[in-house]
Amino acid sequence: AQDLLFALKSIEQNRQADAWNIGLVGHSFGARPAFLLALRNARVRGLVSLDGGIANKFGKEWIQKVTGFNPANFKVPILHFYQDVENFVVPDFELIESLKNVPRTLIRMPGMRHMQFS
């Protein structure tokens, strides 16, 4: 999340970029820092997760380690694409389903494999 914040600060220097309306895309575990930045930065307006670590059984407990996380405070719409072919990335939507105050869209990608999302 700190790396993404650094990139966001760099964008602020570019007059052609809108640094106040940010969309984030994260693949695999890259969706987690994107989620954290969305949680902490009001300029993030949308998050796209590409078979992201915010919605799988492997390590779903990671969010419990985030100090002060409350699903009711998450305000960023999520579009999550996922595969259900490979057993090392098993979908688990518990976190996304807990975010009741924002639009959440889950899209299954038949036949896709985890690495094909990149």
Stockholm file with secondary structure:
# STOCKHOLM 1.0

chainA/1-118         AQDLLFALKSIEQNRQADAWNIGLVGHSFGARPAFLLALRNARVRGLVSLDGGIANKFGKEWIQKVTGFNPANFKVPILHFYQDVENFVVPDFELIESLKNVPRTLIRMPGMRHMQFS
#=GR chainA/1-118 SS CHHHHHHHHHHTTCTTSCTTSEEEEEEGGGHHHHHHHHHHCTTEEEEEEESCTTSBSTTGGGGGGSTTCCGGGCCCCEEEEECCSCTTSCBCCHHHHHCTTSCEEEEECTTCCGGGGC
#=GC SS_cons         CHHHHHHHHHHTTCTTSCTTSEEEEEEGGGHHHHHHHHHHCTTEEEEEEESCTTSBSTTGGGGGGSTTCCGGGCCCCEEEEECCSCTTSCBCCHHHHHCTTSCEEEEECTTCCGGGGC
//
